[in-house]
Amino acid sequence: MKLIDRNQLIDQLNWRYATKQYDPTRKISPADWATLEEALVLSPSSLGLQPWAFLVVDDPAVRAELLLASYGQPQVVDASHLVVFATKSNLGEADVDAHVRRTAEVRGISVESLAGLRTMALRSIVQGMNDTERRIWAGNQAYIALGNLVTSAALLGIDATPMEGIEKCRYDDILGLKPRGLITAMIAALGYRAASDKYATTPKVRFAREQVVRHV
């Protein structure tokens, strides 16, 4: 069943842009933010392993400190909300087992019936990759969640700015991530564009569909 008109979808994707200036006086409502958090939770990942944590930075003092590790990009402090996408630095057997147990719980089945899933995850991710490969894999999963958040926000009429231009190691230190087995992957600022942001009305630049979409 189609729940959104196709024109609405394209209109909202054309409406969104990587917001450069936020109106610091406008805040996302608690109901809308709860919806966006649920959208993050519902993000897909390889084998469903969800090798991430989404850190919503509420403390203005912490955000001010993060600004210094973000090359002064004002979105970090001016946006209504800031999300740090962190990934597990070395996903292992315990993480796979946690996923298997959660799957069994949610679906009302036995852990033993998921032996195939467990074996596949261990062989392909835990045993089949070295530490560097696993970290890259986890980062790739975080980009899926980032895209899901950005699109979900656009459908709610909320601006979002995905950002990689940060000092990730400083983020790790400020947020105390390493002792928790996490590392910073990227961030996203969300809120409402400032009236003075000239990029809000700048035409979106994309290659023509014929150049990037190929039917083979």
Rosetta constraint file for C-alpha pairs under 8 A:
AtomPair CA 4 CA 8 HARMONIC 6.75 0.50
AtomPair CA 4 CA 9 HARMONIC 6.97 0.50
AtomPair CA 5 CA 9 HARMONIC 6.53 0.50
AtomPair CA 6 CA 10 HARMONIC 6.47 0.50
AtomPair CA 7 CA 11 HARMONIC 5.94 0.50
AtomPair CA 8 CA 12 HARMONIC 6.13 0.50
AtomPair CA 9 CA 13 HARMONIC 6.32 0.50
AtomPair CA 9 CA 155 HARMONIC 7.20 0.50
AtomPair CA 10 CA 14 HARMONIC 6.11 0.50
AtomPair CA 11 CA 15 HARMONIC 6.05 0.50
AtomPair CA 12 CA 16 HARMONIC 6.22 0.50
AtomPair CA 12 CA 154 HARMONIC 5.80 0.50
AtomPair CA 12 CA 155 HARMONIC 6.00 0.50
AtomPair CA 12 CA 157 HARMONIC 7.46 0.50
AtomPair CA 13 CA 151 HARMONIC 7.37 0.50
AtomPair CA 13 CA 154 HARMONIC 6.62 0.50
AtomPair CA 13 CA 155 HARMONIC 7.91 0.50
AtomPair CA 14 CA 204 HARMONIC 7.18 0.50
AtomPair CA 15 CA 154 HARMONIC 7.63 0.50
AtomPair CA 16 CA 154 HARMONIC 5.92 0.50
AtomPair CA 16 CA 159 HARMONIC 6.51 0.50
AtomPair CA 16 CA 160 HARMONIC 7.70 0.50
AtomPair CA 17 CA 159 HARMONIC 7.45 0.50
AtomPair CA 17 CA 160 HARMONIC 7.43 0.50
AtomPair CA 17 CA 161 HARMONIC 7.49 0.50
AtomPair CA 17 CA 199 HARMONIC 7.88 0.50
AtomPair CA 17 CA 200 HARMONIC 7.00 0.50
AtomPair CA 17 CA 204 HARMONIC 7.79 0.50
AtomPair CA 18 CA 159 HARMONIC 7.79 0.50
AtomPair CA 18 CA 160 HARMONIC 6.29 0.50
AtomPair CA 18 CA 161 HARMONIC 4.59 0.50
AtomPair CA 18 CA 162 HARMONIC 6.87 0.50
AtomPair CA 19 CA 159 HARMONIC 6.56 0.50
AtomPair CA 19 CA 160 HARMONIC 6.27 0.50
AtomPair CA 19 CA 161 HARMONIC 5.44 0.50
AtomPair CA 19 CA 193 HARMONIC 6.32 0.50
AtomPair CA 19 CA 197 HARMONIC 7.70 0.50
AtomPair CA 19 CA 199 HARMONIC 7.33 0.50
AtomPair CA 19 CA 200 HARMONIC 7.22 0.50
AtomPair CA 20 CA 74 HARMONIC 7.95 0.50
AtomPair CA 20 CA 75 HARMONIC 6.69 0.50
AtomPair CA 20 CA 161 HARMONIC 7.55 0.50
AtomPair CA 20 CA 193 HARMONIC 7.79 0.50
AtomPair CA 20 CA 197 HARMONIC 6.58 0.50
AtomPair CA 20 CA 199 HARMONIC 7.25 0.50
AtomPair CA 21 CA 74 HARMONIC 7.26 0.50
AtomPair CA 21 CA 75 HARMONIC 6.44 0.50
AtomPair CA 21 CA 78 HARMONIC 7.72 0.50
AtomPair CA 21 CA 193 HARMONIC 5.95 0.50
AtomPair CA 21 CA 194 HARMONIC 5.51 0.50
AtomPair CA 21 CA 196 HARMONIC 7.44 0.50
AtomPair CA 21 CA 197 HARMONIC 5.37 0.50
AtomPair CA 22 CA 75 HARMONIC 6.38 0.50
AtomPair CA 22 CA 78 HARMONIC 5.67 0.50
AtomPair CA 22 CA 79 HARMONIC 5.33 0.50
AtomPair CA 22 CA 191 HARMONIC 6.71 0.50
AtomPair CA 22 CA 192 HARMONIC 5.66 0.50
AtomPair CA 22 CA 193 HARMONIC 4.44 0.50
AtomPair CA 22 CA 194 HARMONIC 4.70 0.50
AtomPair CA 22 CA 197 HARMONIC 7.81 0.50
AtomPair CA 23 CA 78 HARMONIC 6.66 0.50
AtomPair CA 23 CA 79 HARMONIC 6.90 0.50
AtomPair CA 23 CA 191 HARMONIC 7.66 0.50
AtomPair CA 23 CA 192 HARMONIC 5.90 0.50
AtomPair CA 23 CA 193 HARMONIC 5.66 0.50
AtomPair CA 23 CA 194 HARMONIC 4.39 0.50
AtomPair CA 23 CA 195 HARMONIC 7.66 0.50
AtomPair CA 24 CA 78 HARMONIC 4.71 0.50
AtomPair CA 24 CA 79 HARMONIC 5.88 0.50
AtomPair CA 24 CA 80 HARMONIC 6.55 0.50
AtomPair CA 26 CA 80 HARMONIC 6.75 0.50
AtomPair CA 26 CA 191 HARMONIC 7.12 0.50
AtomPair CA 26 CA 192 HARMONIC 6.40 0.50
AtomPair CA 27 CA 80 HARMONIC 4.92 0.50
AtomPair CA 27 CA 81 HARMONIC 7.93 0.50
AtomPair CA 27 CA 191 HARMONIC 6.33 0.50
AtomPair CA 27 CA 192 HARMONIC 7.51 0.50
AtomPair CA 28 CA 32 HARMONIC 6.44 0.50
AtomPair CA 28 CA 33 HARMONIC 6.21 0.50
AtomPair CA 28 CA 80 HARMONIC 6.19 0.50
AtomPair CA 28 CA 81 HARMONIC 7.67 0.50
AtomPair CA 28 CA 158 HARMONIC 7.85 0.50
AtomPair CA 28 CA 191 HARMONIC 6.04 0.50
AtomPair CA 28 CA 192 HARMONIC 7.92 0.50
AtomPair CA 29 CA 33 HARMONIC 6.13 0.50
AtomPair CA 30 CA 34 HARMONIC 6.03 0.50
AtomPair CA 31 CA 35 HARMONIC 6.34 0.50
AtomPair CA 32 CA 36 HARMONIC 6.37 0.50
AtomPair CA 32 CA 156 HARMONIC 7.78 0.50
AtomPair CA 33 CA 37 HARMONIC 6.20 0.50
AtomPair CA 34 CA 38 HARMONIC 6.23 0.50
AtomPair CA 35 CA 39 HARMONIC 6.22 0.50
AtomPair CA 36 CA 40 HARMONIC 6.32 0.50
AtomPair CA 36 CA 149 HARMONIC 6.73 0.50
AtomPair CA 36 CA 152 HARMONIC 6.87 0.50
AtomPair CA 36 CA 153 HARMONIC 6.87 0.50
AtomPair CA 37 CA 41 HARMONIC 6.38 0.50
AtomPair CA 38 CA 42 HARMONIC 6.21 0.50
AtomPair CA 39 CA 43 HARMONIC 6.39 0.50
AtomPair CA 39 CA 148 HARMONIC 7.17 0.50
AtomPair CA 39 CA 149 HARMONIC 6.51 0.50
AtomPair CA 39 CA 152 HARMONIC 6.97 0.50
AtomPair CA 40 CA 54 HARMONIC 7.90 0.50
AtomPair CA 40 CA 145 HARMONIC 6.13 0.50
AtomPair CA 40 CA 146 HARMONIC 8.00 0.50
AtomPair CA 40 CA 148 HARMONIC 7.00 0.50
AtomPair CA 40 CA 149 HARMONIC 6.06 0.50
AtomPair CA 43 CA 144 HARMONIC 7.08 0.50
AtomPair CA 43 CA 145 HARMONIC 5.18 0.50
AtomPair CA 43 CA 148 HARMONIC 6.37 0.50
AtomPair CA 44 CA 48 HARMONIC 6.52 0.50
AtomPair CA 44 CA 50 HARMONIC 7.66 0.50
AtomPair CA 44 CA 144 HARMONIC 7.01 0.50
AtomPair CA 44 CA 145 HARMONIC 7.04 0.50
AtomPair CA 45 CA 49 HARMONIC 6.23 0.50
AtomPair CA 45 CA 50 HARMONIC 5.66 0.50
AtomPair CA 45 CA 141 HARMONIC 5.64 0.50
AtomPair CA 45 CA 144 HARMONIC 7.22 0.50
AtomPair CA 45 CA 145 HARMONIC 8.00 0.50
AtomPair CA 46 CA 50 HARMONIC 7.60 0.50
AtomPair CA 46 CA 141 HARMONIC 7.00 0.50
AtomPair CA 47 CA 117 HARMONIC 8.00 0.50
AtomPair CA 47 CA 121 HARMONIC 7.00 0.50
AtomPair CA 48 CA 99 HARMONIC 7.78 0.50
AtomPair CA 49 CA 95 HARMONIC 7.82 0.50
AtomPair CA 49 CA 96 HARMONIC 6.94 0.50
AtomPair CA 49 CA 99 HARMONIC 6.23 0.50
AtomPair CA 50 CA 141 HARMONIC 7.57 0.50
AtomPair CA 51 CA 87 HARMONIC 5.66 0.50
AtomPair CA 51 CA 88 HARMONIC 5.49 0.50
AtomPair CA 51 CA 91 HARMONIC 7.01 0.50
AtomPair CA 51 CA 138 HARMONIC 5.83 0.50
AtomPair CA 51 CA 141 HARMONIC 7.38 0.50
AtomPair CA 51 CA 142 HARMONIC 7.90 0.50
AtomPair CA 52 CA 85 HARMONIC 7.08 0.50
AtomPair CA 52 CA 86 HARMONIC 5.56 0.50
AtomPair CA 52 CA 87 HARMONIC 4.16 0.50
AtomPair CA 52 CA 88 HARMONIC 5.81 0.50
AtomPair CA 52 CA 138 HARMONIC 7.42 0.50
AtomPair CA 52 CA 142 HARMONIC 6.77 0.50
AtomPair CA 52 CA 182 HARMONIC 7.94 0.50
AtomPair CA 53 CA 85 HARMONIC 6.29 0.50
AtomPair CA 53 CA 86 HARMONIC 5.19 0.50
AtomPair CA 53 CA 87 HARMONIC 6.17 0.50
AtomPair CA 53 CA 88 HARMONIC 7.87 0.50
AtomPair CA 53 CA 182 HARMONIC 7.93 0.50
AtomPair CA 54 CA 83 HARMONIC 6.38 0.50
AtomPair CA 54 CA 84 HARMONIC 5.86 0.50
AtomPair CA 54 CA 85 HARMONIC 5.02 0.50
AtomPair CA 54 CA 86 HARMONIC 6.23 0.50
AtomPair CA 55 CA 83 HARMONIC 5.45 0.50
AtomPair CA 55 CA 84 HARMONIC 4.95 0.50
AtomPair CA 55 CA 85 HARMONIC 6.47 0.50
AtomPair CA 55 CA 86 HARMONIC 7.31 0.50
AtomPair CA 56 CA 81 HARMONIC 7.15 0.50
AtomPair CA 56 CA 82 HARMONIC 5.82 0.50
AtomPair CA 56 CA 83 HARMONIC 4.58 0.50
AtomPair CA 56 CA 84 HARMONIC 6.47 0.50
AtomPair CA 57 CA 62 HARMONIC 7.26 0.50
AtomPair CA 57 CA 63 HARMONIC 6.73 0.50
AtomPair CA 57 CA 81 HARMONIC 7.19 0.50
AtomPair CA 57 CA 82 HARMONIC 5.61 0.50
AtomPair CA 57 CA 83 HARMONIC 6.26 0.50
AtomPair CA 57 CA 84 HARMONIC 7.46 0.50
AtomPair CA 58 CA 62 HARMONIC 7.96 0.50
AtomPair CA 58 CA 63 HARMONIC 7.72 0.50
AtomPair CA 58 CA 81 HARMONIC 7.27 0.50
AtomPair CA 58 CA 82 HARMONIC 7.60 0.50
AtomPair CA 59 CA 63 HARMONIC 6.38 0.50
AtomPair CA 60 CA 64 HARMONIC 6.10 0.50
AtomPair CA 60 CA 77 HARMONIC 7.35 0.50
AtomPair CA 61 CA 65 HARMONIC 6.34 0.50
AtomPair CA 62 CA 66 HARMONIC 6.15 0.50
AtomPair CA 62 CA 174 HARMONIC 7.75 0.50
AtomPair CA 63 CA 67 HARMONIC 6.13 0.50
AtomPair CA 63 CA 76 HARMONIC 6.52 0.50
AtomPair CA 63 CA 77 HARMONIC 5.80 0.50
AtomPair CA 64 CA 68 HARMONIC 7.00 0.50
AtomPair CA 64 CA 76 HARMONIC 7.82 0.50
AtomPair CA 64 CA 77 HARMONIC 6.30 0.50
AtomPair CA 65 CA 69 HARMONIC 7.12 0.50
AtomPair CA 65 CA 174 HARMONIC 7.63 0.50
AtomPair CA 66 CA 70 HARMONIC 6.30 0.50
AtomPair CA 66 CA 76 HARMONIC 7.35 0.50
AtomPair CA 66 CA 171 HARMONIC 6.58 0.50
AtomPair CA 66 CA 174 HARMONIC 7.33 0.50
AtomPair CA 67 CA 71 HARMONIC 6.86 0.50
AtomPair CA 67 CA 72 HARMONIC 5.44 0.50
AtomPair CA 67 CA 73 HARMONIC 6.64 0.50
AtomPair CA 67 CA 74 HARMONIC 7.27 0.50
AtomPair CA 67 CA 76 HARMONIC 5.88 0.50
AtomPair CA 67 CA 77 HARMONIC 6.84 0.50
AtomPair CA 68 CA 72 HARMONIC 5.89 0.50
AtomPair CA 69 CA 166 HARMONIC 5.95 0.50
AtomPair CA 69 CA 167 HARMONIC 5.25 0.50
AtomPair CA 69 CA 168 HARMONIC 7.84 0.50
AtomPair CA 69 CA 170 HARMONIC 6.17 0.50
AtomPair CA 69 CA 171 HARMONIC 6.77 0.50
AtomPair CA 70 CA 76 HARMONIC 7.63 0.50
AtomPair CA 70 CA 165 HARMONIC 6.46 0.50
AtomPair CA 70 CA 166 HARMONIC 4.34 0.50
AtomPair CA 70 CA 167 HARMONIC 6.19 0.50
AtomPair CA 71 CA 165 HARMONIC 7.46 0.50
AtomPair CA 71 CA 166 HARMONIC 6.68 0.50
AtomPair CA 74 CA 78 HARMONIC 5.91 0.50
AtomPair CA 75 CA 79 HARMONIC 5.29 0.50
AtomPair CA 75 CA 161 HARMONIC 7.87 0.50
AtomPair CA 75 CA 189 HARMONIC 6.15 0.50
AtomPair CA 76 CA 82 HARMONIC 6.50 0.50
AtomPair CA 76 CA 189 HARMONIC 6.28 0.50
AtomPair CA 77 CA 82 HARMONIC 7.97 0.50
AtomPair CA 79 CA 189 HARMONIC 5.82 0.50
AtomPair CA 79 CA 190 HARMONIC 5.59 0.50
AtomPair CA 79 CA 191 HARMONIC 5.10 0.50
AtomPair CA 79 CA 192 HARMONIC 7.19 0.50
AtomPair CA 80 CA 189 HARMONIC 7.54 0.50
AtomPair CA 80 CA 190 HARMONIC 5.90 0.50
AtomPair CA 80 CA 191 HARMONIC 4.63 0.50
AtomPair CA 80 CA 192 HARMONIC 7.46 0.50
AtomPair CA 81 CA 189 HARMONIC 5.87 0.50
AtomPair CA 81 CA 190 HARMONIC 5.18 0.50
AtomPair CA 81 CA 191 HARMONIC 6.36 0.50
AtomPair CA 82 CA 187 HARMONIC 7.21 0.50
AtomPair CA 82 CA 188 HARMONIC 5.89 0.50
AtomPair CA 82 CA 189 HARMONIC 4.58 0.50
AtomPair CA 82 CA 190 HARMONIC 6.32 0.50
AtomPair CA 83 CA 187 HARMONIC 5.56 0.50
AtomPair CA 83 CA 188 HARMONIC 5.22 0.50
AtomPair CA 83 CA 189 HARMONIC 6.40 0.50
AtomPair CA 84 CA 184 HARMONIC 6.93 0.50
AtomPair CA 84 CA 185 HARMONIC 7.67 0.50
AtomPair CA 84 CA 186 HARMONIC 6.21 0.50
AtomPair CA 84 CA 187 HARMONIC 4.42 0.50
AtomPair CA 84 CA 188 HARMONIC 6.62 0.50
AtomPair CA 85 CA 142 HARMONIC 6.67 0.50
AtomPair CA 85 CA 146 HARMONIC 7.87 0.50
AtomPair CA 85 CA 184 HARMONIC 6.10 0.50
AtomPair CA 85 CA 185 HARMONIC 5.56 0.50
AtomPair CA 85 CA 186 HARMONIC 5.34 0.50
AtomPair CA 85 CA 187 HARMONIC 5.59 0.50
AtomPair CA 85 CA 188 HARMONIC 7.88 0.50
AtomPair CA 86 CA 142 HARMONIC 7.71 0.50
AtomPair CA 86 CA 182 HARMONIC 5.91 0.50
AtomPair CA 86 CA 183 HARMONIC 5.24 0.50
AtomPair CA 86 CA 184 HARMONIC 4.37 0.50
AtomPair CA 86 CA 185 HARMONIC 5.34 0.50
AtomPair CA 86 CA 186 HARMONIC 7.29 0.50
AtomPair CA 87 CA 135 HARMONIC 7.73 0.50
AtomPair CA 87 CA 138 HARMONIC 5.99 0.50
AtomPair CA 87 CA 139 HARMONIC 6.43 0.50
AtomPair CA 87 CA 142 HARMONIC 7.08 0.50
AtomPair CA 87 CA 182 HARMONIC 5.36 0.50
AtomPair CA 87 CA 183 HARMONIC 5.48 0.50
AtomPair CA 87 CA 184 HARMONIC 6.47 0.50
AtomPair CA 87 CA 185 HARMONIC 6.45 0.50
AtomPair CA 88 CA 135 HARMONIC 7.41 0.50
AtomPair CA 88 CA 138 HARMONIC 6.94 0.50
AtomPair CA 88 CA 181 HARMONIC 5.74 0.50
AtomPair CA 88 CA 182 HARMONIC 4.58 0.50
AtomPair CA 88 CA 183 HARMONIC 6.48 0.50
AtomPair CA 89 CA 134 HARMONIC 7.94 0.50
AtomPair CA 89 CA 135 HARMONIC 5.91 0.50
AtomPair CA 89 CA 181 HARMONIC 5.52 0.50
AtomPair CA 89 CA 182 HARMONIC 5.15 0.50
AtomPair CA 89 CA 183 HARMONIC 5.85 0.50
AtomPair CA 90 CA 131 HARMONIC 6.29 0.50
AtomPair CA 90 CA 134 HARMONIC 6.66 0.50
AtomPair CA 90 CA 135 HARMONIC 6.63 0.50
AtomPair CA 90 CA 181 HARMONIC 7.19 0.50
AtomPair CA 91 CA 95 HARMONIC 6.17 0.50
AtomPair CA 91 CA 96 HARMONIC 8.00 0.50
AtomPair CA 91 CA 126 HARMONIC 6.83 0.50
AtomPair CA 91 CA 134 HARMONIC 7.08 0.50
AtomPair CA 92 CA 96 HARMONIC 6.61 0.50
AtomPair CA 92 CA 122 HARMONIC 7.96 0.50
AtomPair CA 92 CA 126 HARMONIC 5.57 0.50
AtomPair CA 93 CA 97 HARMONIC 6.18 0.50
AtomPair CA 93 CA 122 HARMONIC 6.71 0.50
AtomPair CA 93 CA 126 HARMONIC 6.75 0.50
AtomPair CA 94 CA 98 HARMONIC 6.15 0.50
AtomPair CA 95 CA 99 HARMONIC 6.35 0.50
AtomPair CA 96 CA 100 HARMONIC 6.25 0.50
AtomPair CA 96 CA 118 HARMONIC 6.56 0.50
AtomPair CA 96 CA 121 HARMONIC 6.78 0.50
AtomPair CA 96 CA 122 HARMONIC 7.15 0.50
AtomPair CA 97 CA 101 HARMONIC 6.13 0.50
AtomPair CA 97 CA 118 HARMONIC 7.13 0.50
AtomPair CA 98 CA 102 HARMONIC 6.17 0.50
AtomPair CA 99 CA 103 HARMONIC 6.08 0.50
AtomPair CA 100 CA 104 HARMONIC 6.21 0.50
AtomPair CA 100 CA 111 HARMONIC 6.53 0.50
AtomPair CA 100 CA 114 HARMONIC 6.71 0.50
AtomPair CA 100 CA 117 HARMONIC 7.64 0.50
AtomPair CA 100 CA 118 HARMONIC 6.67 0.50
AtomPair CA 101 CA 105 HARMONIC 6.16 0.50
AtomPair CA 101 CA 111 HARMONIC 6.07 0.50
AtomPair CA 102 CA 106 HARMONIC 6.11 0.50
AtomPair CA 103 CA 107 HARMONIC 6.01 0.50
AtomPair CA 104 CA 108 HARMONIC 5.59 0.50
AtomPair CA 104 CA 109 HARMONIC 4.82 0.50
AtomPair CA 104 CA 110 HARMONIC 5.55 0.50
AtomPair CA 104 CA 111 HARMONIC 5.49 0.50
AtomPair CA 104 CA 114 HARMONIC 7.58 0.50
AtomPair CA 105 CA 109 HARMONIC 6.77 0.50
AtomPair CA 105 CA 110 HARMONIC 7.98 0.50
AtomPair CA 109 CA 113 HARMONIC 7.05 0.50
AtomPair CA 110 CA 114 HARMONIC 7.19 0.50
AtomPair CA 111 CA 115 HARMONIC 7.16 0.50
AtomPair CA 114 CA 118 HARMONIC 6.35 0.50
AtomPair CA 115 CA 119 HARMONIC 6.11 0.50
AtomPair CA 116 CA 120 HARMONIC 6.14 0.50
AtomPair CA 117 CA 121 HARMONIC 6.16 0.50
AtomPair CA 118 CA 122 HARMONIC 6.14 0.50
AtomPair CA 119 CA 123 HARMONIC 6.02 0.50
AtomPair CA 120 CA 124 HARMONIC 5.90 0.50
AtomPair CA 121 CA 125 HARMONIC 5.57 0.50
AtomPair CA 121 CA 126 HARMONIC 6.88 0.50
AtomPair CA 122 CA 126 HARMONIC 4.75 0.50
AtomPair CA 122 CA 127 HARMONIC 5.74 0.50
AtomPair CA 122 CA 128 HARMONIC 7.56 0.50
AtomPair CA 123 CA 127 HARMONIC 4.98 0.50
AtomPair CA 123 CA 128 HARMONIC 5.34 0.50
AtomPair CA 124 CA 128 HARMONIC 4.66 0.50
AtomPair CA 124 CA 129 HARMONIC 7.03 0.50
AtomPair CA 125 CA 129 HARMONIC 5.58 0.50
AtomPair CA 125 CA 134 HARMONIC 6.72 0.50
AtomPair CA 126 CA 130 HARMONIC 7.86 0.50
AtomPair CA 126 CA 134 HARMONIC 7.56 0.50
AtomPair CA 129 CA 133 HARMONIC 5.46 0.50
AtomPair CA 129 CA 134 HARMONIC 5.81 0.50
AtomPair CA 130 CA 134 HARMONIC 6.18 0.50
AtomPair CA 131 CA 135 HARMONIC 6.31 0.50
AtomPair CA 132 CA 136 HARMONIC 6.30 0.50
AtomPair CA 133 CA 137 HARMONIC 6.05 0.50
AtomPair CA 134 CA 138 HARMONIC 6.07 0.50
AtomPair CA 135 CA 139 HARMONIC 6.15 0.50
AtomPair CA 136 CA 140 HARMONIC 6.22 0.50
AtomPair CA 137 CA 141 HARMONIC 6.46 0.50
AtomPair CA 138 CA 142 HARMONIC 6.44 0.50
AtomPair CA 139 CA 143 HARMONIC 6.57 0.50
AtomPair CA 139 CA 185 HARMONIC 5.99 0.50
AtomPair CA 140 CA 144 HARMONIC 6.86 0.50
AtomPair CA 141 CA 145 HARMONIC 6.79 0.50
AtomPair CA 142 CA 146 HARMONIC 6.16 0.50
AtomPair CA 142 CA 185 HARMONIC 7.21 0.50
AtomPair CA 143 CA 147 HARMONIC 6.13 0.50
AtomPair CA 144 CA 148 HARMONIC 6.28 0.50
AtomPair CA 145 CA 149 HARMONIC 6.18 0.50
AtomPair CA 146 CA 150 HARMONIC 6.23 0.50
AtomPair CA 146 CA 162 HARMONIC 7.30 0.50
AtomPair CA 146 CA 188 HARMONIC 7.59 0.50
AtomPair CA 147 CA 151 HARMONIC 6.15 0.50
AtomPair CA 148 CA 152 HARMONIC 5.99 0.50
AtomPair CA 149 CA 153 HARMONIC 6.02 0.50
AtomPair CA 150 CA 154 HARMONIC 6.30 0.50
AtomPair CA 150 CA 159 HARMONIC 7.99 0.50
AtomPair CA 150 CA 160 HARMONIC 5.87 0.50
AtomPair CA 150 CA 161 HARMONIC 7.67 0.50
AtomPair CA 150 CA 162 HARMONIC 7.56 0.50
AtomPair CA 151 CA 155 HARMONIC 6.36 0.50
AtomPair CA 152 CA 156 HARMONIC 6.56 0.50
AtomPair CA 153 CA 157 HARMONIC 6.29 0.50
AtomPair CA 153 CA 158 HARMONIC 4.88 0.50
AtomPair CA 153 CA 159 HARMONIC 6.45 0.50
AtomPair CA 153 CA 160 HARMONIC 6.79 0.50
AtomPair CA 154 CA 158 HARMONIC 5.37 0.50
AtomPair CA 154 CA 159 HARMONIC 6.34 0.50
AtomPair CA 154 CA 160 HARMONIC 7.61 0.50
AtomPair CA 158 CA 190 HARMONIC 6.96 0.50
AtomPair CA 158 CA 191 HARMONIC 5.87 0.50
AtomPair CA 158 CA 192 HARMONIC 6.07 0.50
AtomPair CA 159 CA 190 HARMONIC 5.54 0.50
AtomPair CA 159 CA 191 HARMONIC 5.26 0.50
AtomPair CA 159 CA 192 HARMONIC 5.29 0.50
AtomPair CA 159 CA 193 HARMONIC 6.42 0.50
AtomPair CA 160 CA 188 HARMONIC 6.63 0.50
AtomPair CA 160 CA 189 HARMONIC 5.57 0.50
AtomPair CA 160 CA 190 HARMONIC 4.32 0.50
AtomPair CA 160 CA 191 HARMONIC 6.51 0.50
AtomPair CA 161 CA 188 HARMONIC 5.36 0.50
AtomPair CA 161 CA 189 HARMONIC 5.09 0.50
AtomPair CA 161 CA 190 HARMONIC 6.41 0.50
AtomPair CA 162 CA 186 HARMONIC 7.58 0.50
AtomPair CA 162 CA 187 HARMONIC 6.09 0.50
AtomPair CA 162 CA 188 HARMONIC 4.43 0.50
AtomPair CA 162 CA 189 HARMONIC 6.68 0.50
AtomPair CA 163 CA 186 HARMONIC 6.07 0.50
AtomPair CA 163 CA 187 HARMONIC 5.27 0.50
AtomPair CA 163 CA 188 HARMONIC 5.75 0.50
AtomPair CA 163 CA 189 HARMONIC 7.80 0.50
AtomPair CA 164 CA 185 HARMONIC 7.81 0.50
AtomPair CA 164 CA 186 HARMONIC 5.14 0.50
AtomPair CA 164 CA 187 HARMONIC 6.62 0.50
AtomPair CA 166 CA 171 HARMONIC 7.95 0.50
AtomPair CA 166 CA 186 HARMONIC 7.73 0.50
AtomPair CA 167 CA 171 HARMONIC 6.39 0.50
AtomPair CA 168 CA 172 HARMONIC 6.21 0.50
AtomPair CA 168 CA 183 HARMONIC 7.74 0.50
AtomPair CA 168 CA 184 HARMONIC 5.53 0.50
AtomPair CA 168 CA 185 HARMONIC 7.16 0.50
AtomPair CA 168 CA 186 HARMONIC 7.78 0.50
AtomPair CA 169 CA 173 HARMONIC 6.36 0.50
AtomPair CA 169 CA 183 HARMONIC 7.85 0.50
AtomPair CA 169 CA 184 HARMONIC 7.38 0.50
AtomPair CA 170 CA 174 HARMONIC 6.06 0.50
AtomPair CA 171 CA 175 HARMONIC 5.99 0.50
AtomPair CA 171 CA 184 HARMONIC 6.64 0.50
AtomPair CA 172 CA 176 HARMONIC 5.73 0.50
AtomPair CA 172 CA 177 HARMONIC 4.94 0.50
AtomPair CA 172 CA 178 HARMONIC 6.37 0.50
AtomPair CA 172 CA 182 HARMONIC 7.87 0.50
AtomPair CA 172 CA 183 HARMONIC 5.98 0.50
AtomPair CA 172 CA 184 HARMONIC 6.04 0.50
AtomPair CA 173 CA 177 HARMONIC 6.59 0.50
AtomPair CA 173 CA 178 HARMONIC 7.43 0.50
AtomPair CA 176 CA 180 HARMONIC 7.44 0.50
AtomPair CA 177 CA 181 HARMONIC 6.53 0.50
AtomPair CA 177 CA 182 HARMONIC 5.04 0.50
AtomPair CA 177 CA 183 HARMONIC 6.01 0.50
AtomPair CA 177 CA 184 HARMONIC 7.82 0.50
AtomPair CA 178 CA 182 HARMONIC 5.35 0.50
AtomPair CA 178 CA 183 HARMONIC 6.36 0.50
AtomPair CA 193 CA 197 HARMONIC 6.83 0.50
AtomPair CA 193 CA 200 HARMONIC 7.59 0.50
AtomPair CA 198 CA 202 HARMONIC 6.76 0.50
AtomPair CA 207 CA 211 HARMONIC 6.36 0.50
AtomPair CA 207 CA 212 HARMONIC 6.91 0.50
AtomPair CA 208 CA 212 HARMONIC 6.89 0.50
AtomPair CA 209 CA 213 HARMONIC 5.59 0.50
AtomPair CA 210 CA 214 HARMONIC 7.11 0.50
